[in-house]
Amino acid sequence: MKIKYFEDTDTVLFEFNSVTPTETRELSEDIYLDLDDAGHIVSITVEHASLRSDFAEVSFLRIKSGTLPVPVVGS
């Protein structure tokens, strides 16, 4: 998976794989879903991204099956 932020257009692209999309669906005015010919998600585009979320920091947490994340208290 890749996440690309295009600062000049304030657009975020979440790429789930490298398959060429065959269909784009508009989920809302600024969110688009790209699908392959089998209907699987290829990517999601979010326009005006800074208005929808704070993309200054992005984090990723993989949680193993059967476990819960441990909250960090006080830092």
Buried (B, 14 or more C-beta within 10 A) or exposed (E): EEEEBEEEEBBBBBBBEEBEBEEEEEEEEBBBBBBBEEEEBBBBBBBEBBEBEEBEEEEEEEEEEEEEEEEEEEE
